[in-house]
Each structure stands twice: as C-alpha cells, then as structure tokens.
Amino acid sequence: MTMEDNTKTTTATNELIFVVMEGYEGGQIAIESNLGLVAFGESTGDLTADIVDKVRQYFKTGFDGLIRLREFRDTLIALK
C-alpha cells in the first residue's frame, strides 16, 4: 500500500512511534515501521516538521493521537 492509496485511519491507533537514529552522513532519520513512514532532518526541528508532514500525508482524513520519538544512540566503550 502506498501513501497515495491510503485514505483510511488505522484501527485503535492513537500513538505512532518513530525510532530516531543518526544518519551516516549527518542529520537524523526517523522510521515508523508499522506504517512504513520515514522522515529525515538535519536538526530535531527539521525532523519533527518532516514527521508531522509524513503523518498528515498518510492520514488524509486526519490523525488524532500522539507521536512518540524514541531515540537510539550508540555508545562505544573500549576495554583493553
């Protein structure tokens, strides 16, 4: 299903969870895997704006709920 084909709202979904990761070449990537939404941004503000845009495009009839951003960061600990 493409975003263009979707005119429905999901059943019992009042929260979307985007996993946010650092991009390989800078910026951030956010993925909502249940709906297949992907957003990009150079800053948190840019990313948030793109997420809102993608959600509005997907839910043409509107989305009434929360969007959770779950951030994952890698921390390397070297032991010798």
mmJSON file of the N, C-alpha and C atoms, coordinates in Angstrom:
{"data_MODEL":{"atom_site":{
"group_PDB":["ATOM","ATOM","ATOM","ATOM","ATOM","ATOM","ATOM","ATOM","ATOM","ATOM","ATOM","ATOM","ATOM","ATOM","ATOM","ATOM","ATOM","ATOM","ATOM","ATOM","ATOM","ATOM","ATOM","ATOM","ATOM","ATOM","ATOM","ATOM","ATOM","ATOM","ATOM","ATOM","ATOM","ATOM","ATOM","ATOM","ATOM","ATOM","ATOM","ATOM","ATOM","ATOM","ATOM","ATOM","ATOM","ATOM","ATOM","ATOM","ATOM","ATOM","ATOM","ATOM","ATOM","ATOM","ATOM","ATOM","ATOM","ATOM","ATOM","ATOM","ATOM","ATOM","ATOM","ATOM","ATOM","ATOM","ATOM","ATOM","ATOM","ATOM","ATOM","ATOM","ATOM","ATOM","ATOM","ATOM","ATOM","ATOM","ATOM","ATOM","ATOM","ATOM","ATOM","ATOM","ATOM","ATOM","ATOM","ATOM","ATOM","ATOM","ATOM","ATOM","ATOM","ATOM","ATOM","ATOM","ATOM","ATOM","ATOM","ATOM","ATOM","ATOM","ATOM","ATOM","ATOM","ATOM","ATOM","ATOM","ATOM","ATOM","ATOM","ATOM","ATOM","ATOM","ATOM","ATOM","ATOM","ATOM","ATOM","ATOM","ATOM","ATOM","ATOM","ATOM","ATOM","ATOM","ATOM","ATOM","ATOM","ATOM","ATOM","ATOM","ATOM","ATOM","ATOM","ATOM","ATOM","ATOM","ATOM","ATOM","ATOM","ATOM","ATOM","ATOM","ATOM","ATOM","ATOM","ATOM","ATOM","ATOM","ATOM","ATOM","ATOM","ATOM","ATOM","ATOM","ATOM","ATOM","ATOM","ATOM","ATOM","ATOM","ATOM","ATOM","ATOM","ATOM","ATOM","ATOM","ATOM","ATOM","ATOM","ATOM","ATOM","ATOM","ATOM","ATOM","ATOM","ATOM","ATOM","ATOM","ATOM","ATOM","ATOM","ATOM","ATOM","ATOM","ATOM","ATOM","ATOM","ATOM","ATOM","ATOM","ATOM","ATOM","ATOM","ATOM","ATOM","ATOM","ATOM","ATOM","ATOM","ATOM","ATOM","ATOM","ATOM","ATOM","ATOM","ATOM","ATOM","ATOM","ATOM","ATOM","ATOM","ATOM","ATOM","ATOM","ATOM","ATOM","ATOM","ATOM","ATOM","ATOM","ATOM","ATOM","ATOM","ATOM","ATOM","ATOM","ATOM","ATOM","ATOM","ATOM","ATOM","ATOM","ATOM","ATOM","ATOM","ATOM","ATOM","ATOM"],
"id":[1,2,3,4,5,6,7,8,9,10,11,12,13,14,15,16,17,18,19,20,21,22,23,24,25,26,27,28,29,30,31,32,33,34,35,36,37,38,39,40,41,42,43,44,45,46,47,48,49,50,51,52,53,54,55,56,57,58,59,60,61,62,63,64,65,66,67,68,69,70,71,72,73,74,75,76,77,78,79,80,81,82,83,84,85,86,87,88,89,90,91,92,93,94,95,96,97,98,99,100,101,102,103,104,105,106,107,108,109,110,111,112,113,114,115,116,117,118,119,120,121,122,123,124,125,126,127,128,129,130,131,132,133,134,135,136,137,138,139,140,141,142,143,144,145,146,147,148,149,150,151,152,153,154,155,156,157,158,159,160,161,162,163,164,165,166,167,168,169,170,171,172,173,174,175,176,177,178,179,180,181,182,183,184,185,186,187,188,189,190,191,192,193,194,195,196,197,198,199,200,201,202,203,204,205,206,207,208,209,210,211,212,213,214,215,216,217,218,219,220,221,222,223,224,225,226,227,228,229,230,231,232,233,234,235,236,237,238,239,240],
"type_symbol":["N","C","C","N","C","C","N","C","C","N","C","C","N","C","C","N","C","C","N","C","C","N","C","C","N","C","C","N","C","C","N","C","C","N","C","C","N","C","C","N","C","C","N","C","C","N","C","C","N","C","C","N","C","C","N","C","C","N","C","C","N","C","C","N","C","C","N","C","C","N","C","C","N","C","C","N","C","C","N","C","C","N","C","C","N","C","C","N","C","C","N","C","C","N","C","C","N","C","C","N","C","C","N","C","C","N","C","C","N","C","C","N","C","C","N","C","C","N","C","C","N","C","C","N","C","C","N","C","C","N","C","C","N","C","C","N","C","C","N","C","C","N","C","C","N","C","C","N","C","C","N","C","C","N","C","C","N","C","C","N","C","C","N","C","C","N","C","C","N","C","C","N","C","C","N","C","C","N","C","C","N","C","C","N","C","C","N","C","C","N","C","C","N","C","C","N","C","C","N","C","C","N","C","C","N","C","C","N","C","C","N","C","C","N","C","C","N","C","C","N","C","C","N","C","C","N","C","C","N","C","C","N","C","C","N","C","C","N","C","C"],
"label_atom_id":["N","CA","C","N","CA","C","N","CA","C","N","CA","C","N","CA","C","N","CA","C","N","CA","C","N","CA","C","N","CA","C","N","CA","C","N","CA","C","N","CA","C","N","CA","C","N","CA","C","N","CA","C","N","CA","C","N","CA","C","N","CA","C","N","CA","C","N","CA","C","N","CA","C","N","CA","C","N","CA","C","N","CA","C","N","CA","C","N","CA","C","N","CA","C","N","CA","C","N","CA","C","N","CA","C","N","CA","C","N","CA","C","N","CA","C","N","CA","C","N","CA","C","N","CA","C","N","CA","C","N","CA","C","N","CA","C","N","CA","C","N","CA","C","N","CA","C","N","CA","C","N","CA","C","N","CA","C","N","CA","C","N","CA","C","N","CA","C","N","CA","C","N","CA","C","N","CA","C","N","CA","C","N","CA","C","N","CA","C","N","CA","C","N","CA","C","N","CA","C","N","CA","C","N","CA","C","N","CA","C","N","CA","C","N","CA","C","N","CA","C","N","CA","C","N","CA","C","N","CA","C","N","CA","C","N","CA","C","N","CA","C","N","CA","C","N","CA","C","N","CA","C","N","CA","C","N","CA","C","N","CA","C","N","CA","C","N","CA","C","N","CA","C","N","CA","C","N","CA","C"],
"label_alt_id":[null,null,null,null,null,null,null,null,null,null,null,null,null,null,null,null,null,null,null,null,null,null,null,null,null,null,null,null,null,null,null,null,null,null,null,null,null,null,null,null,null,null,null,null,null,null,null,null,null,null,null,null,null,null,null,null,null,null,null,null,null,null,null,null,null,null,null,null,null,null,null,null,null,null,null,null,null,null,null,null,null,null,null,null,null,null,null,null,null,null,null,null,null,null,null,null,null,null,null,null,null,null,null,null,null,null,null,null,null,null,null,null,null,null,null,null,null,null,null,null,null,null,null,null,null,null,null,null,null,null,null,null,null,null,null,null,null,null,null,null,null,null,null,null,null,null,null,null,null,null,null,null,null,null,null,null,null,null,null,null,null,null,null,null,null,null,null,null,null,null,null,null,null,null,null,null,null,null,null,null,null,null,null,null,null,null,null,null,null,null,null,null,null,null,null,null,null,null,null,null,null,null,null,null,null,null,null,null,null,null,null,null,null,null,null,null,null,null,null,null,null,null,null,null,null,null,null,null,null,null,null,null,null,null,null,null,null,null,null,null],
"label_comp_id":["MET","MET","MET","THR","THR","THR","MET","MET","MET","GLU","GLU","GLU","ASP","ASP","ASP","ASN","ASN","ASN","THR","THR","THR","LYS","LYS","LYS","THR","THR","THR","THR","THR","THR","THR","THR","THR","ALA","ALA","ALA","THR","THR","THR","ASN","ASN","ASN","GLU","GLU","GLU","LEU","LEU","LEU","ILE","ILE","ILE","PHE","PHE","PHE","VAL","VAL","VAL","VAL","VAL","VAL","MET","MET","MET","GLU","GLU","GLU","GLY","GLY","GLY","TYR","TYR","TYR","GLU","GLU","GLU","GLY","GLY","GLY","GLY","GLY","GLY","GLN","GLN","GLN","ILE","ILE","ILE","ALA","ALA","ALA","ILE","ILE","ILE","GLU","GLU","GLU","SER","SER","SER","ASN","ASN","ASN","LEU","LEU","LEU","GLY","GLY","GLY","LEU","LEU","LEU","VAL","VAL","VAL","ALA","ALA","ALA","PHE","PHE","PHE","GLY","GLY","GLY","GLU","GLU","GLU","SER","SER","SER","THR","THR","THR","GLY","GLY","GLY","ASP","ASP","ASP","LEU","LEU","LEU","THR","THR","THR","ALA","ALA","ALA","ASP","ASP","ASP","ILE","ILE","ILE","VAL","VAL","VAL","ASP","ASP","ASP","LYS","LYS","LYS","VAL","VAL","VAL","ARG","ARG","ARG","GLN","GLN","GLN","TYR","TYR","TYR","PHE","PHE","PHE","LYS","LYS","LYS","THR","THR","THR","GLY","GLY","GLY","PHE","PHE","PHE","ASP","ASP","ASP","GLY","GLY","GLY","LEU","LEU","LEU","ILE","ILE","ILE","ARG","ARG","ARG","LEU","LEU","LEU","ARG","ARG","ARG","GLU","GLU","GLU","PHE","PHE","PHE","ARG","ARG","ARG","ASP","ASP","ASP","THR","THR","THR","LEU","LEU","LEU","ILE","ILE","ILE","ALA","ALA","ALA","LEU","LEU","LEU","LYS","LYS","LYS"],
"label_asym_id":["A","A","A","A","A","A","A","A","A","A","A","A","A","A","A","A","A","A","A","A","A","A","A","A","A","A","A","A","A","A","A","A","A","A","A","A","A","A","A","A","A","A","A","A","A","A","A","A","A","A","A","A","A","A","A","A","A","A","A","A","A","A","A","A","A","A","A","A","A","A","A","A","A","A","A","A","A","A","A","A","A","A","A","A","A","A","A","A","A","A","A","A","A","A","A","A","A","A","A","A","A","A","A","A","A","A","A","A","A","A","A","A","A","A","A","A","A","A","A","A","A","A","A","A","A","A","A","A","A","A","A","A","A","A","A","A","A","A","A","A","A","A","A","A","A","A","A","A","A","A","A","A","A","A","A","A","A","A","A","A","A","A","A","A","A","A","A","A","A","A","A","A","A","A","A","A","A","A","A","A","A","A","A","A","A","A","A","A","A","A","A","A","A","A","A","A","A","A","A","A","A","A","A","A","A","A","A","A","A","A","A","A","A","A","A","A","A","A","A","A","A","A","A","A","A","A","A","A","A","A","A","A","A","A","A","A","A","A","A","A"],
"label_entity_id":["1","1","1","1","1","1","1","1","1","1","1","1","1","1","1","1","1","1","1","1","1","1","1","1","1","1","1","1","1","1","1","1","1","1","1","1","1","1","1","1","1","1","1","1","1","1","1","1","1","1","1","1","1","1","1","1","1","1","1","1","1","1","1","1","1","1","1","1","1","1","1","1","1","1","1","1","1","1","1","1","1","1","1","1","1","1","1","1","1","1","1","1","1","1","1","1","1","1","1","1","1","1","1","1","1","1","1","1","1","1","1","1","1","1","1","1","1","1","1","1","1","1","1","1","1","1","1","1","1","1","1","1","1","1","1","1","1","1","1","1","1","1","1","1","1","1","1","1","1","1","1","1","1","1","1","1","1","1","1","1","1","1","1","1","1","1","1","1","1","1","1","1","1","1","1","1","1","1","1","1","1","1","1","1","1","1","1","1","1","1","1","1","1","1","1","1","1","1","1","1","1","1","1","1","1","1","1","1","1","1","1","1","1","1","1","1","1","1","1","1","1","1","1","1","1","1","1","1","1","1","1","1","1","1","1","1","1","1","1","1"],
"label_seq_id":[1,1,1,2,2,2,3,3,3,4,4,4,5,5,5,6,6,6,7,7,7,8,8,8,9,9,9,10,10,10,11,11,11,12,12,12,13,13,13,14,14,14,15,15,15,16,16,16,17,17,17,18,18,18,19,19,19,20,20,20,21,21,21,22,22,22,23,23,23,24,24,24,25,25,25,26,26,26,27,27,27,28,28,28,29,29,29,30,30,30,31,31,31,32,32,32,33,33,33,34,34,34,35,35,35,36,36,36,37,37,37,38,38,38,39,39,39,40,40,40,41,41,41,42,42,42,43,43,43,44,44,44,45,45,45,46,46,46,47,47,47,48,48,48,49,49,49,50,50,50,51,51,51,52,52,52,53,53,53,54,54,54,55,55,55,56,56,56,57,57,57,58,58,58,59,59,59,60,60,60,61,61,61,62,62,62,63,63,63,64,64,64,65,65,65,66,66,66,67,67,67,68,68,68,69,69,69,70,70,70,71,71,71,72,72,72,73,73,73,74,74,74,75,75,75,76,76,76,77,77,77,78,78,78,79,79,79,80,80,80],
"pdbx_PDB_ins_code":[null,null,null,null,null,null,null,null,null,null,null,null,null,null,null,null,null,null,null,null,null,null,null,null,null,null,null,null,null,null,null,null,null,null,null,null,null,null,null,null,null,null,null,null,null,null,null,null,null,null,null,null,null,null,null,null,null,null,null,null,null,null,null,null,null,null,null,null,null,null,null,null,null,null,null,null,null,null,null,null,null,null,null,null,null,null,null,null,null,null,null,null,null,null,null,null,null,null,null,null,null,null,null,null,null,null,null,null,null,null,null,null,null,null,null,null,null,null,null,null,null,null,null,null,null,null,null,null,null,null,null,null,null,null,null,null,null,null,null,null,null,null,null,null,null,null,null,null,null,null,null,null,null,null,null,null,null,null,null,null,null,null,null,null,null,null,null,null,null,null,null,null,null,null,null,null,null,null,null,null,null,null,null,null,null,null,null,null,null,null,null,null,null,null,null,null,null,null,null,null,null,null,null,null,null,null,null,null,null,null,null,null,null,null,null,null,null,null,null,null,null,null,null,null,null,null,null,null,null,null,null,null,null,null,null,null,null,null,null,null],
"Cartn_x":[0.836,0.0,0.881,0.603,1.371,0.642,1.359,0.722,-0.429,-0.323,-1.369,-2.638,-2.509,-3.657,-4.36,-3.722,-4.274,-5.168,-6.456,-7.392,-8.087,-7.636,-8.263,-7.447,-8.047,-7.308,-7.088,-6.012,-5.753,-6.685,-6.998,-7.905,-7.156,-7.722,-7.204,-5.768,-5.366,-4.037,-4.157,-3.71,-3.706,-2.304,-1.32,0.077,0.927,1.755,2.729,4.099,4.929,6.273,7.294,8.063,9.153,10.463,11.271,12.615,13.558,14.289,15.175,16.621,17.352,18.763,19.563,20.829,21.734,22.012,22.03,22.351,23.843,24.225,25.645,26.423,25.76,26.429,25.894,25.418,24.857,23.348,22.757,21.303,20.706,19.397,18.685,17.661,17.365,16.37,15.375,14.096,13.05,12.2,11.966,11.231,10.063,8.864,7.688,7.405,7.763,7.785,6.416,5.428,4.11,3.435,3.645,3.035,4.019,5.305,6.325,6.659,6.502,6.804,8.265,8.931,10.328,10.45,11.157,11.355,12.834,13.252,14.644,14.721,15.814,16.024,17.451,17.941,19.289,19.328,18.194,18.099,16.836,16.675,15.474,14.229,14.333,13.203,12.821,13.832,13.584,12.958,13.483,12.976,11.528,11.23,9.863,8.9,9.29,8.443,8.195,9.224,9.07,8.188,8.317,7.466,6.001,5.711,4.337,3.806,4.63,4.236,3.91,4.774,4.549,3.278,3.021,1.818,0.572,0.614,-0.529,-0.781,0.292,0.13,-0.488,-0.068,-0.56,-2.019,-2.353,-3.713,-4.444,-4.914,-5.566,-6.791,-7.453,-8.654,-8.303,-7.027,-6.587,-6.133,-5.235,-4.736,-4.946,-5.648,-5.911,-5.182,-3.995,-3.214,-1.868,-0.967,0.372,1.411,2.505,3.66,4.812,5.325,6.443,7.726,8.765,10.084,10.963,11.413,12.27,13.664,14.595,15.949,16.89,17.669,18.709,20.051,20.988,22.344,23.32,24.354,25.4,26.458,26.845,27.958,28.976,30.185,31.23,32.115,32.351,33.247,34.375,35.579,36.743,37.408,37.593,38.331,39.593,40.696,41.975,42.496],
"Cartn_y":[-1.171,0.0,1.234,2.139,3.371,4.463,5.553,6.658,7.223,7.198,7.727,6.887,5.565,4.672,4.701,5.215,5.119,6.308,6.044,7.078,6.688,5.639,5.161,5.578,5.449,5.603,4.216,4.022,2.715,2.483,1.244,0.925,0.933,1.606,1.662,2.172,3.028,3.608,5.061,5.347,6.741,7.19,6.331,6.697,6.07,6.895,6.415,6.525,5.513,5.51,5.527,6.605,6.729,6.457,5.578,5.319,6.285,7.067,8.096,7.641,7.746,7.359,8.453,8.521,9.435,8.884,9.758,9.348,9.119,8.299,8.014,9.252,10.136,11.338,12.594,12.44,13.565,13.577,14.46,14.54,13.386,13.29,12.248,11.59,10.33,9.55,9.035,9.112,8.582,7.596,6.414,5.362,4.909,4.881,4.305,3.034,1.885,0.644,0.026,0.283,-0.313,0.24,1.505,2.142,2.363,2.176,2.355,3.808,4.668,6.085,6.351,7.162,7.519,9.031,9.659,11.112,11.423,12.573,12.995,14.437,14.774,16.155,16.396,17.604,17.984,18.353,18.781,19.141,18.492,18.556,17.997,18.729,20.039,20.805,20.397,20.231,19.787,18.393,17.511,16.14,16.13,16.883,16.941,17.455,18.485,19.035,17.994,17.228,16.215,15.068,14.702,13.651,14.073,15.284,15.789,15.806,16.227,16.249,14.854,13.875,12.498,11.907,12.181,11.669,12.299,13.582,14.252,13.726,13.42,12.849,11.463,10.67,9.294,9.262,10.035,10.071,11.263,11.068,12.164,12.686,11.814,12.227,12.781,12.825,13.379,12.305,12.665,11.771,12.456,11.767,12.293,11.404,11.814,10.992,11.622,10.8,11.243,10.635,11.355,10.842,10.786,9.586,9.392,9.238,9.984,9.839,9.077,7.915,7.075,7.113,7.694,7.896,6.79,6.311,5.331,5.916,5.793,6.278,5.179,5.051,4.098,4.752,4.045,4.459,3.326,3.638,2.615,2.745,1.612,1.569,0.603,1.124,0.279,-0.2,-1.509,-2.115,-2.735,-2.554,-3.126,-4.058],
"Cartn_z":[0.0,0.0,0.0,-0.883,-0.934,-0.162,0.138,0.84,0.0,-1.31,-2.167,-2.086,-1.862,-1.809,-0.465,0.563,1.904,2.22,2.384,2.799,4.093,4.725,5.951,7.162,8.304,9.549,10.107,10.827,11.396,12.56,12.817,13.901,15.219,16.187,17.559,17.647,16.729,16.781,17.197,18.419,18.838,19.201,18.922,19.13,18.036,17.43,16.457,17.101,16.907,17.489,16.362,16.314,15.351,16.073,15.518,16.031,15.324,16.108,15.561,15.685,14.575,14.54,13.86,14.166,13.481,12.094,11.094,9.74,9.584,8.642,8.414,7.995,7.268,6.777,7.462,8.684,9.43,9.369,10.137,10.168,10.953,10.908,11.627,10.713,11.02,10.293,11.317,11.008,11.882,11.087,11.677,10.991,11.866,11.285,11.928,11.151,11.72,10.948,10.707,11.533,11.303,10.057,9.786,8.618,7.483,7.763,6.735,6.455,7.453,7.271,7.615,6.802,7.014,6.859,7.822,7.778,7.975,7.45,7.537,8.014,8.686,9.085,9.511,9.248,9.668,11.143,11.688,13.1,13.661,14.98,15.603,15.103,14.934,14.406,12.999,12.133,10.761,10.743,11.595,11.651,12.126,13.163,13.679,12.612,11.893,10.831,9.738,9.371,8.326,8.818,10.084,10.649,10.587,11.037,11.008,9.578,8.632,7.229,6.723,7.034,6.578,7.185,8.472,9.128,8.5,8.233,7.6,6.186,5.455,4.121,4.198,5.158,5.275,5.708,6.742,7.259,6.639,5.434,4.72,5.455,6.218,6.951,8.329,8.655,9.935,10.902,11.767,12.813,14.151,15.056,16.384,17.374,17.774,18.687,18.976,19.449,19.831,18.908,18.74,18.014,19.012,19.229,20.157,19.353,19.738,19.122,20.101,19.683,20.516,19.92,20.66,20.137,20.596,19.645,19.929,19.537,20.407,20.126,20.523,19.754,20.072,20.956,21.979,22.818,22.803,22.42,22.371,23.608,24.228,25.4,25.042,24.987,24.639,25.915,25.985,27.101,26.558,27.291,26.86,27.893],
"occupancy":[1.0,1.0,1.0,1.0,1.0,1.0,1.0,1.0,1.0,1.0,1.0,1.0,1.0,1.0,1.0,1.0,1.0,1.0,1.0,1.0,1.0,1.0,1.0,1.0,1.0,1.0,1.0,1.0,1.0,1.0,1.0,1.0,1.0,1.0,1.0,1.0,1.0,1.0,1.0,1.0,1.0,1.0,1.0,1.0,1.0,1.0,1.0,1.0,1.0,1.0,1.0,1.0,1.0,1.0,1.0,1.0,1.0,1.0,1.0,1.0,1.0,1.0,1.0,1.0,1.0,1.0,1.0,1.0,1.0,1.0,1.0,1.0,1.0,1.0,1.0,1.0,1.0,1.0,1.0,1.0,1.0,1.0,1.0,1.0,1.0,1.0,1.0,1.0,1.0,1.0,1.0,1.0,1.0,1.0,1.0,1.0,1.0,1.0,1.0,1.0,1.0,1.0,1.0,1.0,1.0,1.0,1.0,1.0,1.0,1.0,1.0,1.0,1.0,1.0,1.0,1.0,1.0,1.0,1.0,1.0,1.0,1.0,1.0,1.0,1.0,1.0,1.0,1.0,1.0,1.0,1.0,1.0,1.0,1.0,1.0,1.0,1.0,1.0,1.0,1.0,1.0,1.0,1.0,1.0,1.0,1.0,1.0,1.0,1.0,1.0,1.0,1.0,1.0,1.0,1.0,1.0,1.0,1.0,1.0,1.0,1.0,1.0,1.0,1.0,1.0,1.0,1.0,1.0,1.0,1.0,1.0,1.0,1.0,1.0,1.0,1.0,1.0,1.0,1.0,1.0,1.0,1.0,1.0,1.0,1.0,1.0,1.0,1.0,1.0,1.0,1.0,1.0,1.0,1.0,1.0,1.0,1.0,1.0,1.0,1.0,1.0,1.0,1.0,1.0,1.0,1.0,1.0,1.0,1.0,1.0,1.0,1.0,1.0,1.0,1.0,1.0,1.0,1.0,1.0,1.0,1.0,1.0,1.0,1.0,1.0,1.0,1.0,1.0,1.0,1.0,1.0,1.0,1.0,1.0,1.0,1.0,1.0,1.0,1.0,1.0],
"B_iso_or_equiv":[0.0,0.0,0.0,0.0,0.0,0.0,0.0,0.0,0.0,0.0,0.0,0.0,0.0,0.0,0.0,0.0,0.0,0.0,0.0,0.0,0.0,0.0,0.0,0.0,0.0,0.0,0.0,0.0,0.0,0.0,0.0,0.0,0.0,0.0,0.0,0.0,0.0,0.0,0.0,0.0,0.0,0.0,0.0,0.0,0.0,0.0,0.0,0.0,0.0,0.0,0.0,0.0,0.0,0.0,0.0,0.0,0.0,0.0,0.0,0.0,0.0,0.0,0.0,0.0,0.0,0.0,0.0,0.0,0.0,0.0,0.0,0.0,0.0,0.0,0.0,0.0,0.0,0.0,0.0,0.0,0.0,0.0,0.0,0.0,0.0,0.0,0.0,0.0,0.0,0.0,0.0,0.0,0.0,0.0,0.0,0.0,0.0,0.0,0.0,0.0,0.0,0.0,0.0,0.0,0.0,0.0,0.0,0.0,0.0,0.0,0.0,0.0,0.0,0.0,0.0,0.0,0.0,0.0,0.0,0.0,0.0,0.0,0.0,0.0,0.0,0.0,0.0,0.0,0.0,0.0,0.0,0.0,0.0,0.0,0.0,0.0,0.0,0.0,0.0,0.0,0.0,0.0,0.0,0.0,0.0,0.0,0.0,0.0,0.0,0.0,0.0,0.0,0.0,0.0,0.0,0.0,0.0,0.0,0.0,0.0,0.0,0.0,0.0,0.0,0.0,0.0,0.0,0.0,0.0,0.0,0.0,0.0,0.0,0.0,0.0,0.0,0.0,0.0,0.0,0.0,0.0,0.0,0.0,0.0,0.0,0.0,0.0,0.0,0.0,0.0,0.0,0.0,0.0,0.0,0.0,0.0,0.0,0.0,0.0,0.0,0.0,0.0,0.0,0.0,0.0,0.0,0.0,0.0,0.0,0.0,0.0,0.0,0.0,0.0,0.0,0.0,0.0,0.0,0.0,0.0,0.0,0.0,0.0,0.0,0.0,0.0,0.0,0.0,0.0,0.0,0.0,0.0,0.0,0.0,0.0,0.0,0.0,0.0,0.0,0.0],
"pdbx_formal_charge":[null,null,null,null,null,null,null,null,null,null,null,null,null,null,null,null,null,null,null,null,null,null,null,null,null,null,null,null,null,null,null,null,null,null,null,null,null,null,null,null,null,null,null,null,null,null,null,null,null,null,null,null,null,null,null,null,null,null,null,null,null,null,null,null,null,null,null,null,null,null,null,null,null,null,null,null,null,null,null,null,null,null,null,null,null,null,null,null,null,null,null,null,null,null,null,null,null,null,null,null,null,null,null,null,null,null,null,null,null,null,null,null,null,null,null,null,null,null,null,null,null,null,null,null,null,null,null,null,null,null,null,null,null,null,null,null,null,null,null,null,null,null,null,null,null,null,null,null,null,null,null,null,null,null,null,null,null,null,null,null,null,null,null,null,null,null,null,null,null,null,null,null,null,null,null,null,null,null,null,null,null,null,null,null,null,null,null,null,null,null,null,null,null,null,null,null,null,null,null,null,null,null,null,null,null,null,null,null,null,null,null,null,null,null,null,null,null,null,null,null,null,null,null,null,null,null,null,null,null,null,null,null,null,null,null,null,null,null,null,null],
"auth_seq_id":[1,1,1,2,2,2,3,3,3,4,4,4,5,5,5,6,6,6,7,7,7,8,8,8,9,9,9,10,10,10,11,11,11,12,12,12,13,13,13,14,14,14,15,15,15,16,16,16,17,17,17,18,18,18,19,19,19,20,20,20,21,21,21,22,22,22,23,23,23,24,24,24,25,25,25,26,26,26,27,27,27,28,28,28,29,29,29,30,30,30,31,31,31,32,32,32,33,33,33,34,34,34,35,35,35,36,36,36,37,37,37,38,38,38,39,39,39,40,40,40,41,41,41,42,42,42,43,43,43,44,44,44,45,45,45,46,46,46,47,47,47,48,48,48,49,49,49,50,50,50,51,51,51,52,52,52,53,53,53,54,54,54,55,55,55,56,56,56,57,57,57,58,58,58,59,59,59,60,60,60,61,61,61,62,62,62,63,63,63,64,64,64,65,65,65,66,66,66,67,67,67,68,68,68,69,69,69,70,70,70,71,71,71,72,72,72,73,73,73,74,74,74,75,75,75,76,76,76,77,77,77,78,78,78,79,79,79,80,80,80],
"auth_comp_id":["MET","MET","MET","THR","THR","THR","MET","MET","MET","GLU","GLU","GLU","ASP","ASP","ASP","ASN","ASN","ASN","THR","THR","THR","LYS","LYS","LYS","THR","THR","THR","THR","THR","THR","THR","THR","THR","ALA","ALA","ALA","THR","THR","THR","ASN","ASN","ASN","GLU","GLU","GLU","LEU","LEU","LEU","ILE","ILE","ILE","PHE","PHE","PHE","VAL","VAL","VAL","VAL","VAL","VAL","MET","MET","MET","GLU","GLU","GLU","GLY","GLY","GLY","TYR","TYR","TYR","GLU","GLU","GLU","GLY","GLY","GLY","GLY","GLY","GLY","GLN","GLN","GLN","ILE","ILE","ILE","ALA","ALA","ALA","ILE","ILE","ILE","GLU","GLU","GLU","SER","SER","SER","ASN","ASN","ASN","LEU","LEU","LEU","GLY","GLY","GLY","LEU","LEU","LEU","VAL","VAL","VAL","ALA","ALA","ALA","PHE","PHE","PHE","GLY","GLY","GLY","GLU","GLU","GLU","SER","SER","SER","THR","THR","THR","GLY","GLY","GLY","ASP","ASP","ASP","LEU","LEU","LEU","THR","THR","THR","ALA","ALA","ALA","ASP","ASP","ASP","ILE","ILE","ILE","VAL","VAL","VAL","ASP","ASP","ASP","LYS","LYS","LYS","VAL","VAL","VAL","ARG","ARG","ARG","GLN","GLN","GLN","TYR","TYR","TYR","PHE","PHE","PHE","LYS","LYS","LYS","THR","THR","THR","GLY","GLY","GLY","PHE","PHE","PHE","ASP","ASP","ASP","GLY","GLY","GLY","LEU","LEU","LEU","ILE","ILE","ILE","ARG","ARG","ARG","LEU","LEU","LEU","ARG","ARG","ARG","GLU","GLU","GLU","PHE","PHE","PHE","ARG","ARG","ARG","ASP","ASP","ASP","THR","THR","THR","LEU","LEU","LEU","ILE","ILE","ILE","ALA","ALA","ALA","LEU","LEU","LEU","LYS","LYS","LYS"],
"auth_asym_id":["A","A","A","A","A","A","A","A","A","A","A","A","A","A","A","A","A","A","A","A","A","A","A","A","A","A","A","A","A","A","A","A","A","A","A","A","A","A","A","A","A","A","A","A","A","A","A","A","A","A","A","A","A","A","A","A","A","A","A","A","A","A","A","A","A","A","A","A","A","A","A","A","A","A","A","A","A","A","A","A","A","A","A","A","A","A","A","A","A","A","A","A","A","A","A","A","A","A","A","A","A","A","A","A","A","A","A","A","A","A","A","A","A","A","A","A","A","A","A","A","A","A","A","A","A","A","A","A","A","A","A","A","A","A","A","A","A","A","A","A","A","A","A","A","A","A","A","A","A","A","A","A","A","A","A","A","A","A","A","A","A","A","A","A","A","A","A","A","A","A","A","A","A","A","A","A","A","A","A","A","A","A","A","A","A","A","A","A","A","A","A","A","A","A","A","A","A","A","A","A","A","A","A","A","A","A","A","A","A","A","A","A","A","A","A","A","A","A","A","A","A","A","A","A","A","A","A","A","A","A","A","A","A","A","A","A","A","A","A","A"],
"auth_atom_id":["N","CA","C","N","CA","C","N","CA","C","N","CA","C","N","CA","C","N","CA","C","N","CA","C","N","CA","C","N","CA","C","N","CA","C","N","CA","C","N","CA","C","N","CA","C","N","CA","C","N","CA","C","N","CA","C","N","CA","C","N","CA","C","N","CA","C","N","CA","C","N","CA","C","N","CA","C","N","CA","C","N","CA","C","N","CA","C","N","CA","C","N","CA","C","N","CA","C","N","CA","C","N","CA","C","N","CA","C","N","CA","C","N","CA","C","N","CA","C","N","CA","C","N","CA","C","N","CA","C","N","CA","C","N","CA","C","N","CA","C","N","CA","C","N","CA","C","N","CA","C","N","CA","C","N","CA","C","N","CA","C","N","CA","C","N","CA","C","N","CA","C","N","CA","C","N","CA","C","N","CA","C","N","CA","C","N","CA","C","N","CA","C","N","CA","C","N","CA","C","N","CA","C","N","CA","C","N","CA","C","N","CA","C","N","CA","C","N","CA","C","N","CA","C","N","CA","C","N","CA","C","N","CA","C","N","CA","C","N","CA","C","N","CA","C","N","CA","C","N","CA","C","N","CA","C","N","CA","C","N","CA","C","N","CA","C","N","CA","C","N","CA","C","N","CA","C","N","CA","C"],
"pdbx_PDB_model_num":[1,1,1,1,1,1,1,1,1,1,1,1,1,1,1,1,1,1,1,1,1,1,1,1,1,1,1,1,1,1,1,1,1,1,1,1,1,1,1,1,1,1,1,1,1,1,1,1,1,1,1,1,1,1,1,1,1,1,1,1,1,1,1,1,1,1,1,1,1,1,1,1,1,1,1,1,1,1,1,1,1,1,1,1,1,1,1,1,1,1,1,1,1,1,1,1,1,1,1,1,1,1,1,1,1,1,1,1,1,1,1,1,1,1,1,1,1,1,1,1,1,1,1,1,1,1,1,1,1,1,1,1,1,1,1,1,1,1,1,1,1,1,1,1,1,1,1,1,1,1,1,1,1,1,1,1,1,1,1,1,1,1,1,1,1,1,1,1,1,1,1,1,1,1,1,1,1,1,1,1,1,1,1,1,1,1,1,1,1,1,1,1,1,1,1,1,1,1,1,1,1,1,1,1,1,1,1,1,1,1,1,1,1,1,1,1,1,1,1,1,1,1,1,1,1,1,1,1,1,1,1,1,1,1,1,1,1,1,1,1]
}}}
